[in-house]
Amino acid sequence: MSRVLRVVGKRKKRKVMGKREVIRREEYEGLELDARVAMIRELVSLGLMEVYEALDDEVMRLAGKPYEHNGYQRHGKNPGSVKLAGQRVPIWVPRVRGRDREEPLASYGELRQGGDLDEPLFRRVLYGISCRNYEKAAEAVPGAIGLSSSTVSRRFVEASAGKLREFQERDLSGLDILVIFLDGKTFAEDEMVLALGVAVDGQKHILGFVQTATENERVTRSFLRSLLDRGLDISRGVLVVIDGSKGLCSAVKKAFRNRVLVQRCQWHKRENVVGYLPKGEQKEWRTRLQRAYERPTYEEAKERLLQIRSELQEINQSAVRSLDEGFEETLALHRLGIFGVLGRSLKTTNCLESINSMAEQICGKVDYWKNSSQKHRWLAAALLDIEPRLRKIMGYRHLPKLRDAIMRELKIENQEVAGRQVA
């Protein structure tokens, strides 16, 4: 007796949420209209009705009517499950046996595995329902099983891993990318460098990301070349907007070579310069630098900045060296002659900073980062969720002017581009 108790004690417990109702076709057709409407609103009972009908139809095709002998025979039922409304519901699966082996039901395999079945669960966890609270917070299907924290966690890992594969394998050859924003996002001790592309029609596309300890040149260069391997076309030139990182700037120039112009973020440059000055003087110098960068033409902006530089010479040499570093790259839009129409959108990395902020709203719900795979899965899932909601940049109608200016600056001829495309 004690042995029996021990064996029973080892069986895995199954948590069943309420009692499910299964209805047959003849019962449904005999219902009043109001009862049918109520059942349609639930849908679960109708879904189970369709499931059992599909299984019965296949059994009928294989074994015929009960007690017929045509090579196959009915062989009882086994417990199984299908997924309805993103949750697993137990059912009884009929068995069919041939002369020498059991015949699996193809319809059951399709019902068990088909469709984006984990999408509701994936969305709920992504938007903040913890795995341990999922059973209480999710809209329960009567009779559903498999809602324990470990099961929900496992299903979310599988779904988010699929999102990561989808994100990493996307083909970029169909995108006419004109501008790329590069910036980093912090995950615990690691840095994720993100690349956001802006097409010539103004639409934003998240190109990818790479994990690195810092925004270093070697890792970022390899990442940018991987974008080229995925089909990113820079044959007509591209403008890359970065912050003040020397590593990012070096990586961009080595990866894209003579097909790139760099625009340093004017906000980062301004803050780096005033950071060397006493706090009581920072507001004044910040305003002066901002006004200098806001001048509409390259000559006017450069003249104002050189005047500020000469005054800083007597105050703080470190601030002067910070202003000198990448000086011309902060004026790339001015030099191209399109600062007046596209400066607001492209003079800073704000486009990517806002995406980082939205990703933080999703990924910030994670209290503890266990490993690199978890960081990659969550960030990819967040970015894929954010991307459809991104708007076109301000002034996108002037992007063709930017393309002409880039090709003119880099001395790229249309005939050369056409030749590359044919080759």
C-alpha positions as CSV (number, residue, x, y, z in Angstrom):
1,M,0.0,0.0,0.0
2,S,2.8,2.4,0.9
3,R,4.4,1.7,-2.5
4,V,1.2,2.6,-4.3
5,L,1.1,5.9,-2.4
6,R,4.7,6.7,-3.3
7,V,4.0,6.1,-7.0
8,V,0.9,8.3,-6.9
9,G,2.9,11.0,-5.2
10,K,5.4,11.2,-8.0
11,R,2.8,11.9,-10.6
12,K,2.9,15.5,-12.0
13,K,0.1,17.7,-10.9
14,R,-2.0,19.4,-13.5
15,K,-3.7,22.6,-12.7
16,V,-7.0,22.8,-14.5
17,M,-8.8,26.2,-14.6
18,G,-12.5,25.5,-14.2
19,K,-14.7,23.1,-16.0
20,R,-14.8,23.3,-19.8
21,E,-18.0,22.7,-21.9
22,V,-18.0,20.7,-25.0
23,I,-21.0,20.9,-27.4
24,R,-21.9,18.8,-30.4
25,R,-23.2,20.1,-33.7
26,E,-26.7,18.8,-33.3
27,E,-26.9,20.4,-29.8
28,Y,-25.7,23.7,-31.1
29,E,-28.2,23.7,-34.0
30,G,-31.0,23.1,-31.5
31,L,-30.2,26.1,-29.4
32,E,-32.2,29.3,-29.3
33,L,-30.7,32.4,-31.0
34,D,-29.7,34.0,-27.7
35,A,-27.9,30.9,-26.5
36,R,-26.0,30.7,-29.8
37,V,-25.0,34.3,-29.6
38,A,-23.7,33.8,-26.0
39,M,-21.7,30.8,-27.2
40,I,-20.3,32.6,-30.1
41,R,-19.0,35.3,-27.8
42,E,-17.2,32.6,-25.8
43,L,-15.9,30.8,-28.9
44,V,-14.1,28.2,-26.8
45,S,-17.0,25.7,-26.9
46,L,-17.4,26.3,-30.7
47,G,-13.6,25.8,-31.1
48,L,-13.8,22.5,-29.3
49,M,-16.8,21.5,-31.4
50,E,-14.8,22.1,-34.6
51,V,-11.8,20.2,-33.1
52,Y,-13.8,17.1,-32.3
53,E,-15.5,17.2,-35.7
54,A,-12.2,17.4,-37.5
55,L,-10.9,14.4,-35.5
56,D,-14.1,12.4,-36.1
57,D,-14.1,13.1,-39.8
58,E,-10.5,11.8,-40.1
59,V,-11.4,8.7,-38.1
60,M,-14.4,8.1,-40.3
61,R,-12.2,8.4,-43.5
62,L,-9.7,5.9,-42.1
63,A,-11.8,3.3,-40.2
64,G,-15.3,3.9,-41.5
65,K,-18.3,3.4,-39.3
66,P,-17.9,1.5,-36.0
67,Y,-17.4,-2.2,-36.4
68,E,-16.5,-2.0,-40.0
69,H,-13.3,-3.9,-41.1
70,N,-11.4,-2.1,-43.9
71,G,-7.8,-2.5,-42.7
72,Y,-8.2,0.0,-39.9
73,Q,-10.1,-0.2,-36.6
74,R,-11.0,2.2,-33.8
75,H,-8.7,1.7,-30.8
76,G,-10.1,3.8,-27.9
77,K,-8.9,7.3,-26.9
78,N,-5.8,8.9,-25.5
79,P,-5.6,12.2,-23.5
80,G,-4.2,15.1,-25.6
81,S,-4.4,18.8,-25.9
82,V,-4.9,21.7,-28.4
83,K,-4.4,25.4,-28.0
84,L,-7.3,27.8,-28.0
85,A,-7.0,31.6,-27.4
86,G,-3.3,31.1,-26.6
87,Q,-3.9,28.5,-23.8
88,R,-3.7,24.7,-23.8
89,V,-7.0,22.8,-23.5
90,P,-7.1,19.1,-22.8
91,I,-9.2,16.8,-25.1
92,W,-9.7,13.1,-25.8
93,V,-8.0,12.1,-29.0
94,P,-9.4,9.0,-30.8
95,R,-7.0,6.3,-31.8
96,V,-6.9,4.3,-35.1
97,R,-4.9,1.2,-35.5
98,G,-3.9,-0.6,-38.8
99,R,-2.8,-4.2,-39.3
100,D,0.7,-3.7,-37.7
101,R,0.8,-0.3,-36.2
102,E,-1.2,2.7,-34.9
103,E,-2.0,5.4,-37.5
104,P,-1.4,9.0,-36.2
105,L,-4.1,11.5,-37.0
106,A,-2.8,14.3,-39.2
107,S,-5.6,16.6,-38.2
108,Y,-4.5,16.3,-34.5
109,G,-0.9,17.2,-35.4
110,E,-2.1,20.3,-37.2
111,L,-4.5,21.4,-34.4
112,R,-1.8,20.9,-31.8
113,Q,1.0,22.8,-33.5
114,G,-0.6,25.2,-36.1
115,G,-0.9,29.0,-36.0
116,D,0.7,31.7,-33.8
117,L,-0.5,30.0,-30.7
118,D,1.8,31.7,-28.2
119,E,1.3,35.2,-29.5
120,P,-1.3,36.2,-26.8
121,L,1.0,34.8,-24.1
122,F,4.0,36.5,-25.6
123,R,2.3,39.9,-25.7
124,R,1.0,39.6,-22.1
125,V,4.5,38.9,-20.7
126,L,6.2,41.4,-22.9
127,Y,3.8,44.1,-21.7
128,G,4.4,43.4,-18.0
129,I,2.5,40.4,-16.7
130,S,5.0,38.4,-14.7
131,C,5.2,34.6,-15.2
132,R,4.3,33.9,-11.6
133,N,1.2,36.1,-11.8
134,Y,0.2,35.0,-15.3
135,E,-2.4,32.5,-14.2
136,K,-4.3,35.1,-12.2
137,A,-3.9,38.0,-14.6
138,A,-4.5,36.3,-17.9
139,E,-8.0,35.8,-19.3
140,A,-8.5,32.2,-18.6
141,V,-10.1,29.7,-20.9
142,P,-12.3,27.2,-18.9
143,G,-10.5,23.9,-18.6
144,A,-7.1,25.3,-19.7
145,I,-3.9,23.7,-18.4
146,G,-0.2,24.6,-18.6
147,L,-0.4,28.0,-16.9
148,S,2.2,27.5,-14.2
149,S,5.1,30.0,-14.0
150,S,7.6,27.5,-15.4
151,T,5.4,26.7,-18.4
152,V,4.7,30.3,-19.2
153,S,8.4,31.2,-18.9
154,R,9.3,28.3,-21.2
155,R,6.7,29.3,-23.8
156,F,7.8,33.0,-23.6
157,V,11.5,32.0,-24.1
158,E,10.5,29.9,-27.2
159,A,8.4,32.8,-28.6
160,S,11.0,35.5,-28.0
161,A,13.7,33.3,-29.5
162,G,11.6,33.2,-32.7
163,K,11.3,37.0,-32.6
164,L,15.1,37.2,-32.3
165,R,15.7,34.9,-35.3
166,E,13.2,36.9,-37.3
167,F,14.9,40.2,-36.4
168,Q,18.4,39.0,-37.1
169,E,17.6,37.4,-40.4
170,R,15.6,40.2,-42.0
171,D,16.7,41.0,-45.6
172,L,17.8,44.7,-45.9
173,S,18.2,44.7,-49.7
174,G,14.7,46.1,-50.3
175,L,15.3,49.2,-48.2
176,D,16.6,52.4,-49.7
177,I,18.4,53.7,-46.6
178,L,19.8,57.2,-46.7
179,V,20.5,58.0,-43.0
180,I,21.7,55.7,-40.2
181,F,21.6,56.6,-36.5
182,L,24.0,54.8,-34.2
183,D,23.8,54.9,-30.5
184,G,24.2,52.6,-27.4
185,K,21.8,51.3,-24.8
186,T,22.9,50.0,-21.5
187,F,21.9,46.5,-20.2
188,A,23.4,45.9,-16.8
189,E,27.2,45.7,-17.5
190,D,26.8,45.5,-21.2
191,E,26.2,48.0,-24.0
192,M,23.9,47.3,-27.0
193,V,24.8,49.5,-30.0
194,L,21.6,50.0,-32.1
195,A,21.4,51.0,-35.8
196,L,18.3,52.9,-37.0
197,G,17.9,53.5,-40.7
198,V,15.8,56.2,-42.4
199,A,14.7,55.4,-45.9
200,V,14.5,58.1,-48.7
201,D,10.7,58.1,-48.1
202,G,11.3,59.1,-44.4
203,Q,10.2,55.8,-42.9
204,K,12.3,54.5,-40.0
205,H,13.6,50.9,-40.0
206,I,15.5,49.3,-37.1
207,L,18.4,47.6,-38.8
208,G,20.0,45.6,-35.9
209,F,22.0,45.7,-32.8
210,V,25.2,44.3,-31.4
211,Q,26.3,43.6,-27.8
212,T,29.6,45.1,-26.6
213,A,31.2,46.2,-23.4
214,T,31.7,49.7,-24.8
215,E,31.1,51.5,-28.1
216,N,34.4,50.2,-29.4
217,E,35.6,50.4,-33.0
218,R,36.3,46.7,-33.7
219,V,32.9,45.3,-32.6
220,T,31.0,48.1,-34.3
221,R,32.9,47.8,-37.5
222,S,32.1,44.0,-37.7
223,F,28.4,44.8,-36.9
224,L,28.2,47.4,-39.7
225,R,29.7,45.0,-42.2
226,S,27.1,42.4,-41.2
227,L,24.4,44.9,-42.2
228,L,26.1,45.1,-45.7
229,D,26.1,41.3,-45.8
230,R,22.3,41.3,-45.2
231,G,21.8,43.5,-48.2
232,L,22.1,47.1,-46.9
233,D,22.8,49.2,-50.0
234,I,25.1,52.3,-49.6
235,S,26.2,52.6,-53.2
236,R,24.7,56.1,-53.4
237,G,26.2,57.2,-50.1
238,V,24.8,57.4,-46.6
239,L,24.8,59.9,-43.8
240,V,25.6,58.4,-40.4
241,V,24.5,60.3,-37.3
242,I,26.5,59.4,-34.1
243,D,27.2,60.9,-30.7
244,G,30.7,61.9,-29.7
245,S,32.2,58.4,-29.5
246,K,35.5,58.1,-31.4
247,G,35.1,54.3,-31.6
248,L,31.8,54.7,-33.5
249,C,33.2,57.3,-35.8
250,S,36.2,55.2,-36.7
251,A,34.1,52.0,-37.2
252,V,31.7,53.8,-39.5
253,K,34.5,55.2,-41.7
254,K,36.3,51.8,-41.9
255,A,33.2,49.8,-42.6
256,F,31.6,52.1,-45.2
257,R,34.8,53.7,-46.5
258,N,34.2,56.3,-49.3
259,R,30.4,55.9,-49.2
260,V,29.7,57.7,-45.9
261,L,29.5,61.2,-44.4
262,V,29.4,61.5,-40.6
263,Q,27.2,64.0,-38.7
264,R,28.2,64.3,-35.0
265,C,25.4,65.0,-32.6
266,Q,25.4,68.7,-31.9
267,W,23.7,68.2,-28.5
268,H,26.4,65.7,-27.3
269,K,29.2,68.0,-28.6
270,R,27.7,71.1,-26.8
271,E,27.3,69.2,-23.5
272,N,30.8,67.8,-23.8
273,V,32.3,71.3,-24.2
274,V,30.4,73.0,-21.4
275,G,31.1,70.0,-19.1
276,Y,34.7,71.3,-18.7
277,L,33.5,74.8,-17.6
278,P,32.4,75.9,-14.1
279,K,28.7,75.3,-13.4
280,G,27.9,78.9,-13.0
281,E,29.1,79.6,-16.5
282,Q,27.7,76.6,-18.3
283,K,24.3,78.0,-19.1
284,E,25.8,81.0,-20.9
285,W,28.2,79.0,-23.0
286,R,25.5,76.4,-23.8
287,T,23.3,79.1,-25.2
288,R,26.1,80.6,-27.3
289,L,27.0,77.2,-28.7
290,Q,23.4,76.4,-29.5
291,R,22.9,79.7,-31.3
292,A,26.1,79.1,-33.3
293,Y,24.9,75.7,-34.5
294,E,21.5,77.1,-35.4
295,R,23.0,79.5,-38.0
296,P,21.5,78.5,-41.4
297,T,24.7,78.4,-43.5
298,Y,28.0,76.7,-43.1
299,E,30.0,79.9,-43.2
300,E,28.0,81.7,-40.5
301,A,27.9,78.7,-38.2
302,K,31.7,78.1,-38.6
303,E,32.5,81.8,-38.0
304,R,30.4,81.8,-34.8
305,L,32.0,78.6,-33.5
306,L,35.5,79.8,-34.2
307,Q,34.8,83.0,-32.3
308,I,33.6,81.0,-29.3
309,R,36.8,78.9,-29.6
310,S,39.0,81.9,-29.5
311,E,37.3,83.1,-26.3
312,L,37.6,79.7,-24.7
313,Q,41.3,79.7,-25.4
314,E,41.8,82.0,-22.4
315,I,39.4,80.2,-20.1
316,N,39.8,76.4,-20.6
317,Q,42.1,74.5,-23.0
318,S,40.3,71.2,-22.3
319,A,37.0,72.7,-23.6
320,V,38.8,73.9,-26.7
321,R,40.2,70.4,-27.4
322,S,36.7,69.0,-27.0
323,L,35.3,71.5,-29.4
324,D,38.1,70.8,-31.9
325,E,37.6,67.1,-31.9
326,G,35.2,66.3,-34.8
327,F,34.6,70.0,-35.4
328,E,33.8,69.7,-39.1
329,E,31.6,66.6,-38.5
330,T,29.3,68.6,-36.3
331,L,28.7,70.9,-39.4
332,A,28.1,68.2,-42.0
333,L,24.5,69.2,-42.5
334,H,25.5,72.8,-42.9
335,R,28.2,71.9,-45.4
336,L,25.7,69.9,-47.5
337,G,23.3,72.9,-47.5
338,I,20.3,71.2,-46.1
339,F,20.5,72.2,-42.4
340,G,17.5,74.5,-42.8
341,V,15.1,71.8,-43.9
342,L,16.5,68.7,-42.2
343,G,18.6,70.0,-39.3
344,R,15.8,69.5,-36.7
345,S,15.6,65.8,-37.5
346,L,19.2,64.9,-38.2
347,K,21.4,67.2,-36.1
348,T,21.1,65.0,-33.0
349,T,20.6,61.3,-32.2
350,N,17.2,62.0,-30.7
351,C,15.4,59.7,-33.2
352,L,17.3,56.8,-31.7
353,E,17.2,58.1,-28.2
354,S,13.4,58.0,-28.3
355,I,13.4,54.4,-29.4
356,N,15.8,53.5,-26.6
357,S,13.4,55.2,-24.2
358,M,10.4,53.1,-25.6
359,A,12.5,49.9,-25.4
360,E,13.4,50.7,-21.8
361,Q,9.7,50.9,-20.9
362,I,9.4,47.3,-22.0
363,C,12.8,45.8,-21.0
364,G,12.9,47.8,-17.7
365,K,10.3,45.4,-16.3
366,V,13.0,42.7,-16.1
367,D,14.5,42.8,-12.6
368,Y,17.4,40.5,-13.2
369,W,19.3,39.8,-16.4
370,K,20.5,36.2,-16.3
371,N,22.5,35.9,-19.5
372,S,23.2,37.4,-22.9
373,S,20.5,35.4,-24.7
374,Q,17.9,36.9,-22.4
375,K,19.0,40.4,-23.2
376,H,19.0,39.7,-27.0
377,R,15.6,38.1,-26.9
378,W,13.9,40.9,-24.9
379,L,15.5,43.7,-26.9
380,A,14.6,42.1,-30.3
381,A,11.0,41.5,-29.2
382,A,10.8,45.1,-27.9
383,L,12.2,46.6,-31.1
384,L,9.9,44.5,-33.3
385,D,6.9,45.7,-31.2
386,I,8.0,49.4,-31.5
387,E,8.9,49.5,-35.2
388,P,5.4,49.5,-36.7
389,R,4.5,52.6,-34.5
390,L,7.5,54.7,-35.7
391,R,6.6,57.8,-37.7
392,K,8.4,59.4,-40.6
393,I,11.0,62.0,-39.7
394,M,10.1,65.7,-39.9
395,G,11.0,67.2,-43.3
396,Y,11.1,63.8,-45.0
397,R,10.0,65.4,-48.3
398,H,13.4,67.0,-48.5
399,L,15.3,63.8,-48.3
400,P,15.9,63.5,-52.1
401,K,17.8,66.8,-51.7
402,L,20.0,65.2,-49.1
403,R,20.7,62.3,-51.4
404,D,21.8,64.6,-54.2
405,A,24.0,66.6,-51.8
406,I,25.6,63.4,-50.4
407,M,26.4,62.1,-53.9
408,R,27.8,65.5,-54.9
409,E,29.9,65.7,-51.8
410,L,31.3,62.1,-52.2
411,K,31.6,62.5,-56.0
412,I,29.4,59.6,-56.8
413,E,28.1,59.5,-60.4
414,N,24.7,58.0,-61.3
415,Q,26.4,56.0,-64.0
416,E,28.7,54.4,-61.4
417,V,25.7,53.4,-59.3
418,A,23.8,51.9,-62.3
419,G,26.9,49.9,-63.2
420,R,27.2,48.5,-59.7
421,Q,23.5,47.5,-59.7
422,V,23.9,45.7,-63.1
423,A,27.0,43.9,-61.9
